[in-house]
Amino acid sequence: MNFDYTDEQRRWRELAREFAEGEISPVAAKLDREQKFPYEIVRKMCDLGLMGLTIPEEYGGSGGDFVGYNLALEEICRADTSVGITMEAHVSLGCAPIVDFGTPEQKEHYLGEIVQGGRKLWAFGLTEPNAGTDAGGTETTAELDGGEWVINGEKKWITNGGTDITGGVTAIAKTGERENGKPELTAIIIEQEREGFTRGPGYEKTGWRASDQRQLYFRDVRVPESNTLGERGNGFRQFLRTLDAGRVAVGALSVGLAQACFEEALSRAKERRQFGRAISEFQGIQFKLADMAMEIELARGMVLKAAWLKDKGRPFGREASMAKVFASETAKRAADQAVQIWGGEGFMETSNVARYWRQVKINEIGEGTSEINRQIIARSLLREESGEEVKARMTAQ
Ligand SMILES: Cc1cc2nc3c(=O)[nH]c(=O)nc-3n(C[C@H](O)[C@H](O)[C@H](O)COP(=O)(O)OP(=O)(O)OC[C@H]3O[C@@H](n4cnc5c(N)ncnc54)[C@H](O)[C@@H]3O)c2cc1C
């Protein structure tokens, strides 16, 4: 057993930390207040290789592993989760499906364009007005006509869906019905400039205010059949696998935010004096700090274990859901306790902890709510695991 990071993982962590402390932390509150998308910061993150961190080098990416990516993401989110979700949605939801399921031509073309040519962002369109947790209930349709998909429908809350540097979206559409009556779902790559593809304005949000989410509309949008991501009819399997990995990353995002809450709470506890002494001298405050630190340590361990399993090619879906639920709930408790330790000042928008408190809730909702992740965990515990799965797990533990 070895808890040490590799040199490369450590390098990603340090690079992200240095960049986050130097370039993101100083402007995070302003970006949030002004609800501005941080183009300059994202451009620099592209230059540093952070936005292509897990994309193989042969396509111009950084070729980093999943542990290294999650370590870097935690550091970015310790500074700001708006920037963090921009990175996460691009890497885990935008690029990963193309890396994992794209044809060699698609990888060459789109990944090349994303990381090298245009420094573009890519989005993942699953959620719709009537298909949230029940993403299989997708109503967007795609029909073949003369060698082209004709796409109609809409997607909701799509991160990176409408920035000036968005290259396109990989959207899940219903392409038919299976013999068992279930919908056939297919992932289709839709470039930003396709006719009939339009975007709504940004939303008024409680958190992630400097990130970009849009409603996307498809009205008779035509793309070549070759824009099918991998194989037709594989959309359901593809989005489940994409979300498994995305959940680990939302776990890392939550750990970063929880760590920021802890650090703010610790420094305030040492500074603030009441009854003639620092409030950190009161046991009531010390126990809060101890609980926060313990939970963060545990959440980080869960995230990194799930990431490590993925890097080893072993089953990691259960661990991903566990890490996501525990880390997001840890962050929620940490934000709550940080405000409590800050007292009235923590309720003021002049404090960082007030912003963290607003931002933390979405972690329990995006990329699978806590309820649905608990269901996934329970189902995996209750189901008869295949011999293969048991073996893989035994080797992992
Ligand atoms: C800021 C933001 C960014 C987002 N980015 C993206 C993106 O980039 N791409 C994308 O595709 N989507 C994105 N989403 C959508 C997000 O993934 C969904 O919000 C999430 O999956 C939950 O769906 P919903 O909000 O429709 O909730 P609903 O499905 O309406 O659920 C409402 C409540 O019912 C509960 N519930 C539902 N079904 C069950 C059940 N079977 N058992 C128990 N409880 C249940 C849920 O857990 C929840 O508590 C984003 C959302 C937001 C707010």
Ligand as a Chemical Component Dictionary entry (heavy atoms), coordinates in Angstrom:
data_LIG
# 
_chem_comp.id                   LIG 
_chem_comp.type                 NON-POLYMER 
_chem_comp.pdbx_formal_charge   0 
_chem_comp.three_letter_code    LIG 
# 
loop_
_chem_comp_atom.comp_id 
_chem_comp_atom.atom_id 
_chem_comp_atom.alt_atom_id 
_chem_comp_atom.type_symbol 
_chem_comp_atom.charge 
_chem_comp_atom.model_Cartn_x 
_chem_comp_atom.model_Cartn_y 
_chem_comp_atom.model_Cartn_z 
_chem_comp_atom.pdbx_ordinal 
LIG C1  C1  C 0 -25.762 24.875 -12.278 1  
LIG C2  C2  C 0 -26.128 23.596 -12.970 2  
LIG C3  C3  C 0 -25.278 23.055 -13.930 3  
LIG C4  C4  C 0 -25.645 21.901 -14.634 4  
LIG N1  N1  N 0 -24.850 21.420 -15.656 5  
LIG C5  C5  C 0 -25.307 20.406 -16.439 6  
LIG C6  C6  C 0 -24.596 20.001 -17.623 7  
LIG O1  O1  O 0 -23.529 20.533 -17.955 8  
LIG N2  N2  N 0 -25.124 19.005 -18.392 9  
LIG C7  C7  C 0 -26.296 18.390 -18.078 10 
LIG O2  O2  O 0 -26.727 17.525 -18.828 11 
LIG N3  N3  N 0 -26.980 18.733 -16.944 12 
LIG C8  C8  C 0 -26.534 19.729 -16.140 13 
LIG N4  N4  N 0 -27.231 20.090 -15.011 14 
LIG C9  C9  C 0 -28.423 19.359 -14.628 15 
LIG C10 C10 C 0 -28.248 18.489 -13.359 16 
LIG O3  O3  O 0 -27.474 17.368 -13.658 17 
LIG C11 C11 C 0 -29.658 18.149 -12.832 18 
LIG O4  O4  O 0 -30.127 19.318 -12.193 19 
LIG C12 C12 C 0 -29.688 16.969 -11.906 20 
LIG O5  O5  O 0 -29.390 15.781 -12.601 21 
LIG C13 C13 C 0 -31.047 16.785 -11.229 22 
LIG O6  O6  O 0 -32.109 16.902 -12.121 23 
LIG P1  P1  P 0 -33.293 17.947 -11.782 24 
LIG O7  O7  O 0 -32.689 19.208 -11.357 25 
LIG O8  O8  O 0 -34.211 17.985 -12.954 26 
LIG O9  O9  O 0 -34.049 17.343 -10.523 27 
LIG P2  P2  P 0 -35.291 16.348 -10.528 28 
LIG O10 O10 O 0 -34.977 15.148 -11.357 29 
LIG O11 O11 O 0 -36.522 17.109 -10.833 30 
LIG O12 O12 O 0 -35.322 15.875 -9.006  31 
LIG C14 C14 C 0 -35.938 16.649 -7.976  32 
LIG C15 C15 C 0 -35.778 15.903 -6.658  33 
LIG O13 O13 O 0 -36.407 14.612 -6.742  34 
LIG C16 C16 C 0 -35.468 13.615 -6.382  35 
LIG N5  N5  N 0 -35.721 12.389 -7.149  36 
LIG C17 C17 C 0 -35.913 12.258 -8.495  37 
LIG N6  N6  N 0 -36.059 10.957 -8.806  38 
LIG C18 C18 C 0 -35.954 10.255 -7.648  39 
LIG C19 C19 C 0 -36.020 8.881  -7.307  40 
LIG N7  N7  N 0 -36.178 7.936  -8.242  41 
LIG N8  N8  N 0 -35.881 8.538  -6.005  42 
LIG C20 C20 C 0 -35.680 9.477  -5.040  43 
LIG N9  N9  N 0 -35.603 10.801 -5.309  44 
LIG C21 C21 C 0 -35.740 11.177 -6.586  45 
LIG C22 C22 C 0 -34.105 14.197 -6.731  46 
LIG O14 O14 O 0 -33.073 13.534 -6.038  47 
LIG C23 C23 C 0 -34.305 15.644 -6.304  48 
LIG O15 O15 O 0 -34.117 15.747 -4.920  49 
LIG C24 C24 C 0 -26.869 21.237 -14.299 50 
LIG C25 C25 C 0 -27.695 21.772 -13.301 51 
LIG C26 C26 C 0 -27.362 22.938 -12.661 52 
LIG C27 C27 C 0 -28.333 23.508 -11.646 53 
# 
loop_
_chem_comp_bond.comp_id 
_chem_comp_bond.atom_id_1 
_chem_comp_bond.atom_id_2 
_chem_comp_bond.value_order 
_chem_comp_bond.pdbx_ordinal 
LIG C1  C2  SING 1  
LIG C2  C3  SING 2  
LIG C2  C26 DOUB 3  
LIG C3  C4  DOUB 4  
LIG C4  N1  SING 5  
LIG C4  C24 SING 6  
LIG N1  C5  DOUB 7  
LIG C5  C6  SING 8  
LIG C5  C8  SING 9  
LIG C6  O1  DOUB 10 
LIG C6  N2  SING 11 
LIG N2  C7  SING 12 
LIG C7  O2  DOUB 13 
LIG C7  N3  SING 14 
LIG N3  C8  DOUB 15 
LIG C8  N4  SING 16 
LIG N4  C9  SING 17 
LIG N4  C24 SING 18 
LIG C9  C10 SING 19 
LIG C10 O3  SING 20 
LIG C10 C11 SING 21 
LIG C11 O4  SING 22 
LIG C11 C12 SING 23 
LIG C12 O5  SING 24 
LIG C12 C13 SING 25 
LIG C13 O6  SING 26 
LIG O6  P1  SING 27 
LIG P1  O7  DOUB 28 
LIG P1  O8  SING 29 
LIG P1  O9  SING 30 
LIG O9  P2  SING 31 
LIG P2  O10 DOUB 32 
LIG P2  O11 SING 33 
LIG P2  O12 SING 34 
LIG O12 C14 SING 35 
LIG C14 C15 SING 36 
LIG C15 O13 SING 37 
LIG C15 C23 SING 38 
LIG O13 C16 SING 39 
LIG C16 N5  SING 40 
LIG C16 C22 SING 41 
LIG N5  C17 SING 42 
LIG N5  C21 SING 43 
LIG C17 N6  DOUB 44 
LIG N6  C18 SING 45 
LIG C18 C19 SING 46 
LIG C18 C21 DOUB 47 
LIG C19 N7  SING 48 
LIG C19 N8  DOUB 49 
LIG N8  C20 SING 50 
LIG C20 N9  DOUB 51 
LIG N9  C21 SING 52 
LIG C22 O14 SING 53 
LIG C22 C23 SING 54 
LIG C23 O15 SING 55 
LIG C24 C25 DOUB 56 
LIG C25 C26 SING 57 
LIG C26 C27 SING 58 
# 
